[in-house]
């Protein structure tokens, strides 16, 4: 569920005035994460690495108040639920989008992830959830990537976390991630704290 709020009654009032109509209001931060724990857990449990990444992103997002806000059509809205969007390769070789509701229960999230992405891949139709704050993701695991800068479009202003193939080292496995967000939604410092929070969630999963 989403509710329209008065920007002037939030700490985003200044950002709303400054960046709402900016021609390029999206900002991208890049950080290399230590994902050793996720790779080990994936092998131990059979849960896909990307599923664990999405779940960790959801866990970090739930503790980031700015990620519950989003500008839309000149207004500011607050959401009370979060979902993770993933890009699915469909049975015809194309791609579709799939929204997965975040659950604090990893087993439930994994079941939803597998069920919904399998359906989207088979039917070749995107699946969207209404009333959820959508945190987008895009995993291009075919190759190692240093940075990803997504297209900017007024059709999708939601935050997005993107990554390529993780890098195995002698002592740890690392993964550079790009985090794109709307400047009305948060400032660079807020985004940096989100990425730090994501690393902590990965460390303690």
N, C-alpha and C positions, 0 to 999 in steps of 0.2 A: 504494500500500500504506500502511496506517496501523497504528501500534503503540501500545498503551496504555502510558503512562509514569506514574511516580509524581510527582505535582505537587510534593511536598516536595523533590524532587531537581532542581527547575528554579527559575529566577528568577521564575516566576509563582506560587510557593507562596502568598505573601500575597494576591495577587489572587484565586487560586482559593478561598481561605477566605472572602474578603470578598464576592465578587461572584457566586459560583456559583449561589446560591439567591436572589439579589436579584430583586425583582419586575420591575425594568426595568434589566437590565445592559447594554443597548446604548447606545453613544455615537456621536454624529455630529459630524464636523468638516467644515467647508466651506472650500474654497480655489479661487481663480481661477487657472487655468493659462494659460500662453501656448502656444497650439497652432498657431502660424503654420507651424512646420516640418511638422506633420502634414498641414495643408491643402495645402501645396505638394507634398509627397510623394504625396499622394493623387491630385492632378491629373497629376503626372508619371508615376506607375506604374499608375494605374487601380485601385489597391487602395482599398477603401472607407475612409472616415475612421474609422468605428466599428471596423473591423477593426484599423486602426493603433492606435486607442486601447486596444483590448483587448490587443493584443500588447505595447504599452508597459506596461500594467498588469501583465501577466505577467512582463515583464523586471524591473520594480521589485519585484514580489512575490518573485521568486526570490532576491533579495538582502535580504529581510526575514525574519529567522528566526522572529519571532513569528507570521507568517502560515502557518507550517507546524504550528502548534498550534491545537487546538480542543476545547472541552469538549463532552461528549456523554453524556447519561444519568448525570450525576454523576461522570464519569471524564474524564481528560485524555488526548488522543491526539496523536501526532506523525505527520505525513504526510511522504512523501518525493517526492511529485509534485504539480504544480499544474495545475489546469484553470480555464478562464474560462467562466462561465455567461452566456449571452445570452438575452434574451427575443425570441421570434420571432413575427411576425404570420403566422398560418396561412392556408391557402387558403379557410377558411370564415369568416374575419374575426375569429377568436378569437386567443388567444395560447398559446404553449407555451414550455417551457424547453429549452435546448440546451447541453450541456457540450462544450467544445472543449479538448482537451489542449494545454497550452502547449508550443511548440517554439521554440528559439532561432533557428531558420531561419524568417524571415518568409515565404518562399514556401511552405514546408510548412504553416505556421500558416494562411496565406490559403487554401490548398487545402482544409485540414480545415474551416475556417470556412465556405467556400462549399458544400462537399459536405454537411456535417452540417446546416447551417441550411436548405438547400434541401430536404433529405429531411424534416426536421421540419415545414417549412411545407406540403409536399405531403401528408404522411401525417397531419398534425394530431395527432401524438403526441410527447410530450416525450422527450428523449434524455438519459440520465444516465450518468455514469461512476462506477464503484465504485473506492474506494481512492485517490481524488484529493482533495487539498485544493481545494475549490471557492471561487473568488473570484467573487462575483456581480456582474453589471453590469445596468444598466437605462438605456437611452437614449430619452428622450422628445424627439425632435428636431423636433417640430411647432412648438415655441415656445421662446423664451428663458426660462430659469428661473434664479432666484437661489439656490435651495436646495431639496433634496428630503429629507424625513424619511420613511423607510420604515416599514412596519408592523413591530411586534415580535411574533414568534411562536416558540414553542419547537420548531417544526418546521424552522426555518431559522435557525441561529445564525451562519452563515458571514459573513465580511466582504463588503461590497457597495459598489461605486463607481457613482454615478448622475449623469447629466447631461442637459441639454436641448440646445437648438440653440446652436451656437457663434456668437460675435459678431464680425463683421468690423469692424475699425477702420482708420484711415488707415495706421498703421504696424505693427499687429499684430492677430492674431486671438486672442480669449480665450474661455475656457470655464470657467464655475463648475462645480465637481464637489463632490458630497457623498460622504463616506466614512463608512460605518457599520460598527462593529465591536463585538465582545463584550469587555467590560472584563476578563474572565479572560484573553483572548487577548493583549491589549496595553493599555498605558496611553496617555494622550493624547499624551505626548511621542513614543512609538514611532510612533503614527499620523501625527503631524506630520512625522516624519522620513521615513515612507513616502511622503507626499505630495510632499515635497521631492525624494525619490529619483525619483518618477514624473516630476516636471518635468525633472530632469536626463536621464532616459532619452528623453523627448520631444525635448529640445534636441539630443541627439546621435544620434538614430535615423538 
